[in-house]
């Protein structure tokens, strides 16, 4: 463990963190070269994360009292295990703070939540070109599931199927 760990604090986000969460989402999208796909705004995040139906939760990591990164997640369900799981949608640490244990602290807290909530798994996707992230996840004991292909319906295809 790094000496930096004493400066890392991970907490659940509150509605007051919405501007920070949006800033992290945009920074992640920029890193992943997907900025043109971000349609999120503060109003929509506030409604979907802290409104009547909260669809996801967010952890905020602070380093020396300043925002350093975030993890946004939600519950999934495994019929094979008959148990809930946690799906990690986003994990991001400010580039200048990487290598200090912040990402590991976020994933450790997320794993603790999974255990506390009786979850059978913690899952996420990573872009194939993101070798630093792949190496990091493998160092934690995560294993890729190469036999699965990820599918997505969005935009007009989703609307068309949803109108049937």
C-alpha positions as CSV (number, residue, x, y, z in Angstrom):
1,X,0.0,0.0,0.0
2,X,1.1,3.5,-0.8
3,X,1.5,6.2,1.7
4,X,-1.0,8.1,-0.4
5,X,-3.8,5.9,1.0
6,X,-4.0,7.9,4.2
7,X,-5.1,10.9,2.0
8,X,-7.9,9.0,0.1
9,X,-11.5,9.1,1.3
10,X,-14.3,7.4,-0.6
11,X,-18.0,8.4,0.1
12,X,-21.4,8.0,-1.5
13,X,-22.4,11.0,-3.6
14,X,-25.2,13.3,-2.7
15,X,-27.4,15.5,-4.9
16,X,-25.0,18.4,-4.2
17,X,-22.4,16.4,-6.1
18,X,-24.3,16.5,-9.4
19,X,-22.1,19.2,-11.0
20,X,-19.0,17.2,-10.0
21,X,-20.4,13.9,-11.3
22,X,-21.2,15.6,-14.7
23,X,-17.7,17.0,-14.8
24,X,-16.3,13.5,-14.2
25,X,-18.6,12.0,-16.8
26,X,-17.4,14.5,-19.4
27,X,-13.7,13.9,-18.4
28,X,-14.2,10.1,-18.8
29,X,-15.9,10.6,-22.2
30,X,-13.0,12.8,-23.3
31,X,-10.5,10.2,-22.2
32,X,-12.4,7.5,-24.1
33,X,-12.7,9.7,-27.2
34,X,-16.5,9.6,-26.8
35,X,-17.3,13.2,-25.9
36,X,-19.7,13.6,-28.8
37,X,-21.9,10.9,-27.2
38,X,-22.5,12.7,-23.9
39,X,-26.1,13.9,-23.7
40,X,-26.2,14.1,-19.9
41,X,-26.8,17.3,-18.1
42,X,-27.2,18.3,-14.4
43,X,-31.0,18.2,-14.5
44,X,-31.1,14.7,-15.9
45,X,-28.4,13.4,-13.6
46,X,-30.2,14.9,-10.6
47,X,-33.4,13.2,-11.6
48,X,-32.0,9.8,-12.4
49,X,-29.5,9.5,-9.6
50,X,-31.3,11.3,-6.8
51,X,-34.9,11.7,-7.9
52,X,-38.0,9.6,-7.1
53,X,-36.5,6.6,-8.9
54,X,-32.7,6.5,-8.3
55,X,-31.4,4.2,-11.1
56,X,-27.8,4.3,-10.0
57,X,-25.4,5.3,-7.2
58,X,-22.1,7.1,-7.3
59,X,-19.0,6.9,-5.1
60,X,-16.8,10.0,-5.0
61,X,-13.1,9.6,-4.2
62,X,-11.3,12.5,-2.6
63,X,-7.5,12.9,-2.4
64,X,-6.3,15.3,0.3
65,X,-9.8,16.7,0.5
66,X,-10.2,17.4,-3.2
67,X,-12.3,15.4,-5.7
68,X,-10.2,12.9,-7.4
69,X,-12.4,10.3,-9.1
70,X,-15.7,8.6,-9.2
71,X,-17.4,5.2,-9.7
72,X,-21.0,5.1,-10.9
73,X,-22.8,1.8,-10.5
74,X,-26.2,0.0,-10.2
75,X,-27.6,-3.3,-9.3
76,X,-28.0,-6.1,-11.8
77,X,-29.4,-9.6,-11.2
78,X,-28.1,-13.1,-11.9
79,X,-30.7,-15.8,-12.4
80,X,-28.0,-18.4,-12.3
81,X,-26.9,-17.3,-8.8
82,X,-30.4,-16.0,-7.8
83,X,-28.6,-13.1,-6.3
84,X,-28.1,-9.4,-7.1
85,X,-24.9,-8.1,-8.6
86,X,-23.3,-4.7,-9.1
87,X,-22.6,-3.4,-12.5
88,X,-19.9,-0.7,-12.6
89,X,-20.9,1.7,-15.4
90,X,-18.1,4.3,-15.0
91,X,-14.8,4.4,-13.2
92,X,-12.6,7.5,-13.6
93,X,-9.6,9.0,-11.8
94,X,-8.1,12.3,-12.8
95,X,-5.1,11.6,-14.9
96,X,-2.7,13.6,-12.7
97,X,-3.7,11.5,-9.7
98,X,-3.5,8.1,-11.2
99,X,-1.1,5.6,-9.6
100,X,-1.9,6.8,-6.1
101,X,-4.4,4.1,-5.2
102,X,-7.5,6.1,-5.9
103,X,-9.0,3.6,-8.4
104,X,-8.2,0.7,-6.2
105,X,-9.9,2.5,-3.2
106,X,-13.0,3.1,-5.4
107,X,-13.1,-0.6,-6.5
108,X,-12.4,-1.8,-2.9
109,X,-15.3,0.2,-1.6
110,X,-17.5,-1.1,-4.4
111,X,-16.5,-4.7,-3.6
112,X,-17.3,-4.0,0.1
113,X,-20.8,-2.7,-0.9
114,X,-21.3,-5.8,-3.0
115,X,-20.4,-8.1,-0.1
116,X,-22.5,-6.1,2.4
117,X,-25.5,-6.2,0.0
118,X,-25.2,-10.0,-0.6
119,X,-24.2,-9.6,-4.3
120,X,-22.8,-12.6,-6.2
121,X,-20.7,-10.6,-8.6
122,X,-19.2,-7.2,-9.6
123,X,-19.0,-6.7,-13.3
124,X,-18.0,-4.0,-15.9
125,X,-16.7,-3.5,-19.4
126,X,-13.5,-2.0,-20.6
127,X,-12.5,-0.7,-24.0
128,X,-10.2,-3.1,-25.8
129,X,-7.6,-0.4,-26.4
130,X,-7.4,0.7,-22.8
131,X,-4.4,-1.4,-21.8
132,X,-3.6,0.5,-18.6
133,X,-7.1,-0.2,-17.3
134,X,-7.0,-3.8,-18.4
135,X,-3.7,-4.3,-16.6
136,X,-5.1,-2.6,-13.5
137,X,-8.2,-4.8,-13.4
138,X,-6.2,-7.9,-13.8
139,X,-3.9,-6.9,-11.0
140,X,-6.9,-6.9,-8.7
141,X,-7.9,-10.5,-9.8
142,X,-10.6,-9.6,-12.4
143,X,-10.9,-11.9,-15.3
144,X,-12.1,-11.0,-18.9
145,X,-15.1,-12.9,-20.2
146,X,-13.9,-13.2,-23.8
147,X,-16.6,-15.6,-24.9
148,X,-19.4,-12.9,-24.5
149,X,-20.4,-10.3,-27.1
150,X,-21.9,-7.1,-25.9
151,X,-25.0,-5.9,-27.7
152,X,-26.8,-2.5,-27.5
153,X,-30.0,-1.0,-28.8
154,X,-30.1,2.8,-28.9
155,X,-31.6,5.7,-30.8
156,X,-34.0,4.9,-33.6
157,X,-33.5,1.1,-33.3
158,X,-34.6,1.2,-29.7
159,X,-37.5,3.5,-30.5
160,X,-38.7,1.3,-33.3
161,X,-38.6,-1.9,-31.3
162,X,-40.2,-0.2,-28.3
163,X,-43.1,1.0,-30.4
164,X,-44.1,-2.6,-31.5
